[in-house]
Amino acid sequence: MSTKRKSGQLKDGKYLVLTESEGKQGVGFTHSCGTEIMGAKVAHPVWDGPFPMSGSGQVKYTTVPYCTKCETTPDFHGMPVEVGPKI
C-alpha cells in the first residue's frame, strides 16, 4: 500500500492537487488519478488580541481541496491568523 501525501500543499500559490486536476471552479475537479476532488473545512483561530496567542474568539474558515485516494484528509484545526501588533 502506498503512502498518501499531506493535503493542503501549495505550488505557486495554488493548491497542488488542483494543479494536477482537470475541471473548473463551481463545477468540480477530477484528479489525475481519476478521483473526484473533495473539500474539507479548516478552522483558523484569529489572534487579534494585544498579547501573543490572544484573541476575541473569532475563527476564519477555509475549504481545502484534497484527493481522497492520494492525500490525507486535511486537519480541521488550522494555523492561527495573527492580526495587529502585539505587546
Residue frames relative to the residue before (quaternion, step in Angstrom):
aa qw qx qy qz dx dy dz
M 1.0000 0.0000 0.0000 0.0000 0.00 0.00 0.00
S 0.3719 -0.7412 0.5168 0.2127 3.59 -0.85 0.94
T 0.4979 -0.6519 0.4919 0.2918 3.54 -1.23 0.57
K 0.3942 -0.7034 0.5372 0.2474 3.58 -0.97 0.85
R 0.4158 -0.6828 0.5329 0.2772 3.57 -1.10 0.68
K 0.6203 -0.5506 0.4197 0.3687 3.54 -1.30 0.44
S 0.4032 -0.7183 0.5164 0.2342 3.58 -0.88 0.93
G 0.7367 0.4527 -0.3046 0.3995 3.56 -1.32 0.25
Q 0.4230 0.7066 -0.4736 0.3122 3.61 1.22 0.18
L 0.2740 -0.7668 0.5644 0.1356 3.55 -1.11 0.80
K 0.0555 -0.7483 0.6600 0.0377 3.54 -1.26 0.63
D 0.8315 -0.0859 -0.0020 0.5488 3.56 -0.53 1.22
G 0.7231 -0.4616 0.2376 0.4557 3.58 1.01 0.88
K 0.6758 0.4294 -0.2940 0.5220 3.60 1.27 0.09
Y 0.5796 -0.5704 0.4356 0.3861 3.56 -1.15 0.53
L 0.5362 -0.6637 0.4301 0.2951 3.56 -0.82 1.09
V 0.6542 0.5316 -0.3194 0.4329 3.57 0.90 -0.91
L 0.6673 0.4862 -0.3109 0.4708 3.62 1.06 -0.66
T 0.6210 0.5283 -0.3517 0.4599 3.61 1.11 -0.56
E 0.6931 0.4384 -0.2562 0.5117 3.59 1.26 -0.43
S 0.6579 0.5261 -0.2773 0.4620 3.58 1.31 0.06
E 0.3095 -0.7036 0.6007 0.2197 3.52 -1.37 0.25
G 0.4997 0.6187 -0.4966 0.3479 3.54 -1.12 0.73
K 0.2847 -0.7501 0.5559 0.2172 3.55 -1.25 -0.31
Q 0.6489 -0.5471 0.3809 0.3668 3.49 -1.26 0.64
G 0.7711 0.3137 -0.2603 0.4891 3.55 -0.98 0.89
V 0.7193 0.3739 -0.2280 0.5393 3.58 1.25 -0.39
G 0.5593 -0.5873 0.3925 0.4339 3.56 0.90 -0.98
F 0.2553 -0.7547 0.5892 0.1348 3.53 -1.29 0.49
T 0.1695 -0.7403 0.6403 0.1149 3.55 -1.23 0.61
H 0.4139 -0.7187 0.5076 0.2336 3.57 -0.77 1.09
S 0.6686 -0.5193 0.3594 0.3925 3.57 -1.24 0.44
C 0.6317 0.5233 -0.3363 0.4626 3.62 1.21 -0.38
G 0.5835 -0.6046 0.3563 0.4088 3.61 1.31 -0.15
T 0.5782 0.5924 -0.3677 0.4239 3.60 1.29 -0.03
E 0.4944 -0.6462 0.4952 0.3047 3.56 -1.06 0.81
I 0.4345 -0.6897 0.5198 0.2555 3.58 -0.97 0.91
M 0.1952 -0.7676 0.6042 0.0872 3.54 -0.98 0.96
G 0.2732 -0.7465 0.5769 0.1877 3.58 -1.27 0.19
A 0.1424 -0.7846 0.5996 0.0676 3.57 -1.01 0.85
K 0.4338 -0.6892 0.5188 0.2602 3.56 -1.01 0.85
V 0.0736 -0.7793 0.6221 0.0119 3.56 -0.96 0.98
A 0.2622 -0.7770 0.5601 0.1173 3.58 -0.89 1.02
H 0.1038 -0.7826 0.6134 0.0234 3.57 -0.87 1.04
P 0.3243 -0.7468 0.5392 0.2154 3.64 -0.49 1.11
V 0.3179 -0.7415 0.5619 0.1830 3.59 -1.00 0.84
W 0.1753 -0.7755 0.6027 0.0678 3.55 -0.60 1.21
D 0.1488 0.8200 -0.5316 0.1510 3.58 0.11 1.30
G 0.4629 0.6825 -0.4397 0.3558 3.58 1.24 0.34
P 0.6614 -0.5420 0.3546 0.3782 3.58 -1.28 0.20
F 0.7252 0.3907 -0.2286 0.5188 3.59 1.22 -0.40
P 0.6346 -0.5185 0.3915 0.4185 3.61 -1.16 0.44
M 0.8496 0.1048 -0.1254 0.5015 3.58 -1.02 0.91
S 0.5565 0.5737 -0.4180 0.4318 3.62 1.09 0.62
G 0.1211 0.8066 -0.5721 0.0864 3.54 -1.15 0.52
S 0.6566 -0.5409 0.3932 0.3488 3.48 -1.41 0.05
G 0.5876 -0.5811 0.3704 0.4241 3.58 1.26 -0.13
Q 0.4576 0.6823 -0.4532 0.3458 3.58 1.27 0.04
V 0.1497 -0.7697 0.6166 0.0696 3.53 -1.23 0.60
K 0.2247 -0.7436 0.6143 0.1383 3.57 -1.02 0.85
Y 0.1916 -0.7956 0.5681 0.0873 3.58 -0.77 1.04
T 0.0489 -0.7694 0.6364 0.0266 3.55 -1.08 0.79
T 0.3288 -0.7021 0.5877 0.2313 3.56 -1.28 0.37
V 0.1527 -0.7973 0.5822 0.0453 3.55 -0.71 1.14
P 0.3222 -0.7559 0.5339 0.1994 3.61 -0.66 1.06
Y 0.0832 0.7940 -0.5998 0.0539 3.57 -1.13 0.65
C 0.4133 -0.6661 0.5629 0.2619 3.54 -1.29 0.51
T 0.4127 -0.7412 0.4739 0.2361 3.61 -0.61 1.11
K 0.6675 0.5008 -0.2980 0.4634 3.58 1.17 -0.50
C 0.8036 0.3397 -0.1334 0.4701 3.60 0.92 -0.95
E 0.7838 0.2994 -0.1360 0.5268 3.60 1.15 -0.52
T 0.5442 -0.5835 0.4858 0.3568 3.54 -1.28 0.42
T 0.5544 -0.5724 0.4733 0.3754 3.58 -1.23 0.40
P 0.5022 -0.6613 0.4581 0.3172 3.63 -0.84 0.91
D 0.4891 -0.6469 0.5059 0.2939 3.56 -1.11 0.77
F 0.4913 -0.6767 0.4649 0.2908 3.59 -0.87 0.94
H 0.6985 0.4503 -0.2573 0.4931 3.60 1.09 -0.71
G 0.1202 -0.8397 0.5291 0.0211 3.57 -0.12 1.33
M 0.6814 -0.4657 0.3753 0.4219 3.52 -1.37 0.04
P 0.5382 -0.6332 0.4498 0.3273 3.61 -1.07 0.71
V 0.3057 -0.6998 0.6133 0.2019 3.54 -1.29 0.51
E 0.1971 -0.7944 0.5655 0.1013 3.61 -0.55 1.14
V 0.0616 -0.7953 0.6028 -0.0186 3.57 -0.89 1.04
G 0.8514 0.1778 -0.1382 0.4738 3.56 -0.95 0.92
P 0.6307 -0.5431 0.4012 0.3824 3.54 -1.33 0.27
K 0.2850 -0.7419 0.5862 0.1573 3.55 -1.24 0.60
I 0.5068 -0.6418 0.4860 0.3083 3.58 -1.18 0.60
